[in-house]
Each structure stands twice: as C-alpha cells, then as structure tokens.
Amino acid sequence: MKLSIIVTTYQRPRALDKVLASLATQTVLFHELIVADDGSGPETADLIQQWQARGSIPLRHVWQEDRGFRAAAARNRAVAASEGDYLVFLDGDCLVFPDFAARHLALAESGYLVIGSRLLLNREITESVETGAVLPLNWGWLDWQRTRHAGQVNRIFPLLRLPGQSWRRLRPWRWQGIRTFNLGVWRRDFERVNGFDETFQGWGHEDADLAVRLQHTGIRRKDGQFALPVLHLWHPENDRRQEVENQRRLRLRLDDRASIRAELGLDRYQSG
C-alpha cells in the first residue's frame, strides 16, 4: 500500500520546517510527502528546496496562486499530483511523532476513514518550538505534566497509546470533529466523492463537508484517539467572515443524502 502524506501550508515556513523534520524521523517508509501550498512566498519555496536537497524524505511541492483561503483547492491539487493508495492529510503546523505513518497504516481499513487527535500548544511554547529552543517530541511524561500544569498545552491524555480496534468503530456516523489536521482516507473513496468541494471559500467546514459526503457513500468513522496524536502549534485566529455561508452549505449537504460529489472538486486537476 502506497501512503501519500499531504501537508497543507500557507506562509508559515518556520512551522513547516518543524513539521517536515518530524516526518523525516518516521519509523516506516511512506511513498511520498506532498506540500499543498495555498500561495506561500519564496521563503517557503526555499525551505522546501532545502529539504528536497537533503533527500531524507520523498518531497514534492504543489503551489497555487494566493487568492485568499483556498485550502480545498490546494489539497485537491496535491492529491491529483500524488500516487498513493491511501491519503493522510496533515496541517502544516502539526508536528507528528515517529510512529505517525506506521499507526496510520495499521489503522487503515476498507470502508473507513481515520481521524486522529491533537494537543493544542499555546503561543509561548509554540515560539520556543519554532526557534528550536524546546523539542516536545522528545519529552517524557513528566515534561508533559509540567507543561500542562503551566497552561501551555490544553491536554495531555491523547499522548497515551491504547491497543485494540473494535472500540475505535463505536461512532461510525459521527461527522463532527472530522478535520484535515490529521485524517486518513482511501484514495478510491476520496475520488468517488470528487475530493474537497472548492465552492467552500474562506475558512471553515470544507473538511466537514468531505466527511459528510463520504458518509453518504457508506464510509464510516474510525477513531484514532490514543494512537495518532499530533502537536498543533498556536496560530492567530483565522478570518471567519465567510463561515456563515460555509455553514449554510454544510447544512444543505447534511439534508441531502444523495449529494455525494463535490461541485468543484478533484476532477478539475485530473487528466483523462
């Protein structure tokens, strides 16, 4: 099974550098890593070229013009350029542990998508991570307890690892909370629904819309809690002026179970 990891980014080269560094330490080889760039400037391009020159990870850069928040289009372009049978979507400010790829492969199951969990780091510790002053991926449990006590992270229990598979299927039709900061989807399922719907312009709900359409085709949720945590770096609040319209689109999608394929989606970038 070929695993493609797709990392979405926009104008955060320092955060992206730490994400790429974490992906370079994976315990298993994955097929490719594609940076889905929503219009970043030359500093991001230079950073990616530096990583490509190192040759430590199979890395590609898929860029689109900066015309506002268009994460759906950036991800669709990246998927069209990818070769993997299984797609893992990751935000460009989410650091992963060395077993991230291995655990996604272990949890991948036909008929399911897999949603992982995250720990939210505050602004202070994020700045320390981006400068390299602290290395939280190397911390022990006592370090994390001190960080939680200091209010620098919102929770630490997702760092625990729990065995088993059956309990992960107990919420098969819950679409709430399915987001692309840490999401595994079979390529064939993603293509069936025509990927992300690019009519969702601006921040918010394009990932929930993808989840709802996948569920309309029968794809169920599998929880990756206590197996797939990521460290989500702090960032300023996104511009939410278009969120109301996106919420309206999502409600319409929820009410129409026959609505499966994205209106403007993946097929825009596929040939043949």
SETOR-528900 format. One line per 10 residues: number of its first residue (from 1); for each residue z, x, y of C-alpha. Coordinates in nm, 2 decimals, decimal comma. Layout:
<atoms>
NUM = Z X Y | ...
</atoms>
This chain:
<atoms>
1 = 0,00 0,00 0,00 | -0,10 0,14 0,34 | 0,16 0,10 0,61 | 0,05 0,09 0,97 | 0,32 0,11 1,23 | 0,22 -0,03 1,57 | 0,43 0,07 1,87 | 0,38 -0,12 2,20 | 0,44 0,06 2,52 | 0,40 0,04 2,90
11 = 0,49 0,31 3,15 | 0,80 0,45 2,96 | 0,69 0,79 2,84 | 1,05 0,92 2,80 | 1,15 0,63 2,58 | 0,83 0,65 2,38 | 0,88 1,02 2,32 | 1,22 0,95 2,16 | 1,06 0,67 1,95 | 0,79 0,90 1,83
21 = 1,05 1,16 1,75 | 1,24 0,91 1,53 | 0,92 0,81 1,35 | 0,84 1,18 1,28 | 1,16 1,20 1,06 | 1,08 0,92 0,81 | 1,17 0,98 0,45 | 0,84 0,84 0,33 | 0,49 0,89 0,45 | 0,32 0,60 0,62
31 = -0,05 0,57 0,66 | -0,08 0,57 1,04 | 0,10 0,51 1,37 | -0,08 0,34 1,65 | 0,04 0,32 2,01 | -0,06 -0,01 2,16 | -0,07 0,08 2,52 | -0,07 -0,20 2,78 | -0,21 0,01 3,06 | 0,02 0,31 3,10
41 = -0,08 0,60 3,32 | -0,17 0,96 3,24 | 0,18 1,07 3,17 | 0,19 0,86 2,86 | -0,16 0,98 2,75 | -0,05 1,34 2,79 | 0,26 1,27 2,58 | 0,06 1,12 2,30 | -0,18 1,41 2,30 | 0,11 1,65 2,27
51 = 0,23 1,46 1,96 | -0,12 1,45 1,82 | -0,14 1,83 1,86 | 0,18 1,88 1,66 | 0,02 1,69 1,37 | 0,36 1,57 1,24 | 0,26 1,21 1,23 | -0,08 1,04 1,20 | -0,10 0,91 1,55 | -0,37 0,71 1,74
61 = -0,37 0,58 2,10 | -0,52 0,24 2,18 | -0,52 0,18 2,55 | -0,62 -0,12 2,77 | -0,65 -0,16 3,14 | -0,33 -0,26 3,33 | -0,39 -0,62 3,43 | -0,03 -0,74 3,41 | 0,18 -0,81 3,10 | -0,07 -0,84 2,81
71 = 0,13 -0,73 2,51 | -0,06 -0,98 2,28 | -0,39 -0,82 2,36 | -0,26 -0,47 2,33 | -0,12 -0,54 1,98 | -0,44 -0,72 1,87 | -0,65 -0,42 1,98 | -0,42 -0,19 1,78 | -0,44 -0,40 1,47 | -0,82 -0,41 1,49
81 = -0,82 -0,03 1,51 | -0,58 0,00 1,22 | -0,64 0,04 0,84 | -0,31 -0,07 0,69 | -0,24 -0,35 0,44 | 0,10 -0,40 0,59 | 0,17 -0,40 0,96 | 0,50 -0,31 1,12 | 0,54 -0,40 1,49 | 0,79 -0,19 1,69
91 = 0,86 -0,18 2,06 | 0,81 0,15 2,24 | 1,18 0,16 2,34 | 1,33 0,11 1,99 | 1,45 0,41 1,80 | 1,44 0,40 1,42 | 1,65 0,56 1,15 | 1,49 0,79 0,89 | 1,47 0,52 0,63 | 1,29 0,27 0,85
101 = 0,95 0,29 0,69 | 1,10 0,31 0,34 | 1,30 0,00 0,38 | 1,01 -0,20 0,53 | 0,81 -0,11 0,23 | 1,10 -0,20 0,00 | 1,14 -0,54 0,16 | 0,77 -0,63 0,19 | 0,70 -0,93 -0,03 | 0,40 -1,16 -0,07
111 = 0,44 -1,48 0,12 | 0,70 -1,35 0,36 | 0,73 -1,18 0,70 | 1,03 -0,95 0,75 | 1,24 -0,94 1,07 | 1,48 -0,66 1,13 | 1,78 -0,63 1,37 | 1,86 -0,43 1,68 | 2,15 -0,28 1,87 | 2,12 -0,30 2,25
121 = 2,22 0,01 2,43 | 2,33 -0,01 2,80 | 2,18 0,17 3,09 | 2,42 0,46 3,09 | 2,38 0,56 2,73 | 2,00 0,49 2,75 | 1,97 0,75 3,02 | 2,16 1,00 2,81 | 1,93 0,93 2,51 | 1,61 0,97 2,71
131 = 1,72 1,30 2,85 | 1,83 1,43 2,51 | 2,20 1,46 2,61 | 2,30 1,24 2,31 | 2,15 1,18 1,97 | 2,28 0,85 1,84 | 2,05 0,85 1,53 | 2,28 1,14 1,41 | 2,61 0,97 1,48 | 2,87 0,88 1,23
141 = 3,07 0,55 1,21 | 3,35 0,68 1,44 | 3,10 0,78 1,71 | 2,96 0,43 1,70 | 3,30 0,27 1,71 | 3,38 0,47 2,03 | 3,05 0,37 2,18 | 3,12 0,00 2,11 | 3,47 0,03 2,25 | 3,33 0,18 2,57
151 = 3,09 -0,12 2,60 | 2,78 0,10 2,57 | 2,63 -0,10 2,28 | 2,65 -0,47 2,21 | 2,74 -0,45 1,84 | 2,75 -0,20 1,55 | 2,77 -0,41 1,23 | 2,39 -0,42 1,19 | 2,42 -0,04 1,11 | 2,58 -0,14 0,77
161 = 2,35 -0,14 0,47 | 2,38 -0,43 0,22 | 2,20 -0,45 -0,11 | 2,01 -0,74 -0,26 | 1,71 -0,95 -0,18 | 1,78 -1,32 -0,27 | 2,02 -1,38 0,03 | 1,75 -1,25 0,26 | 1,54 -1,56 0,19 | 1,81 -1,82 0,28
171 = 1,65 -1,90 0,62 | 1,28 -1,93 0,53 | 1,17 -2,16 0,81 | 1,38 -2,03 1,10 | 1,13 -1,90 1,36 | 1,39 -1,85 1,63 | 1,47 -1,48 1,68 | 1,15 -1,35 1,52 | 1,02 -1,09 1,76 | 0,80 -0,79 1,76
181 = 1,06 -0,53 1,84 | 1,09 -0,49 1,46 | 0,86 -0,71 1,25 | 0,67 -0,66 0,92 | 0,37 -0,88 0,84 | 0,10 -0,86 0,58 | -0,24 -0,78 0,73 | -0,41 -1,07 0,54 | -0,16 -1,32 0,69 | -0,20 -1,18 1,04
191 = -0,58 -1,21 1,01 | -0,56 -1,56 0,88 | -0,39 -1,68 1,20 | -0,61 -1,46 1,42 | -0,33 -1,24 1,54 | -0,15 -1,29 1,86 | -0,27 -1,56 2,10 | -0,37 -1,40 2,42 | -0,35 -1,72 2,61 | 0,02 -1,64 2,63
201 = 0,00 -1,44 2,96 | 0,30 -1,26 3,11 | 0,64 -1,21 2,94 | 0,77 -1,42 2,66 | 0,71 -1,62 2,34 | 0,38 -1,47 2,22 | 0,58 -1,34 1,92 | 0,75 -1,67 1,85 | 0,41 -1,83 1,86 | 0,28 -1,59 1,60
211 = 0,58 -1,67 1,38 | 0,53 -2,04 1,41 | 0,16 -2,02 1,32 | 0,24 -1,80 1,02 | 0,50 -2,06 0,91 | 0,24 -2,33 0,95 | 0,04 -2,15 0,68 | 0,34 -2,13 0,45 | 0,46 -1,78 0,53 | 0,84 -1,77 0,51
221 = 1,11 -1,56 0,69 | 1,29 -1,28 0,51 | 1,59 -1,13 0,69 | 1,61 -0,76 0,73 | 1,96 -0,76 0,87 | 2,18 -0,49 0,73 | 1,87 -0,29 0,62 | 1,65 -0,25 0,92 | 1,84 -0,18 1,24 | 1,68 -0,02 1,55
231 = 1,84 0,11 1,86 | 1,69 -0,08 2,16 | 1,71 0,12 2,48 | 1,80 -0,06 2,80 | 1,53 -0,17 3,04 | 1,51 -0,37 3,36 | 1,47 -0,75 3,33 | 1,11 -0,85 3,28 | 0,92 -1,06 3,52 | 0,96 -1,42 3,38
241 = 0,75 -1,62 3,63 | 0,51 -1,73 3,36 | 0,78 -1,80 3,10 | 0,78 -2,18 3,16 | 0,41 -2,20 3,08 | 0,46 -2,00 2,77 | 0,75 -2,22 2,66 | 0,52 -2,52 2,71 | 0,25 -2,36 2,49 | 0,51 -2,29 2,22
251 = 0,64 -2,65 2,22 | 0,28 -2,77 2,17 | 0,24 -2,53 1,88 | 0,56 -2,64 1,72 | 0,45 -3,01 1,73 | 0,11 -2,94 1,58 | 0,14 -2,81 1,23 | -0,24 -2,80 1,19 | -0,25 -2,54 1,47 | -0,28 -2,21 1,29
261 = -0,54 -1,98 1,45 | -0,50 -1,81 1,79 | -0,73 -1,95 2,06 | -0,79 -1,60 2,19 | -0,70 -1,35 1,92 | -0,77 -1,07 1,69 | -1,14 -1,16 1,62 | -1,23 -1,06 1,97 | -1,20 -0,69 1,87 | -1,34 -0,71 1,52
271 = -1,70 -0,65 1,43 | -1,89 -0,84 1,17
</atoms>
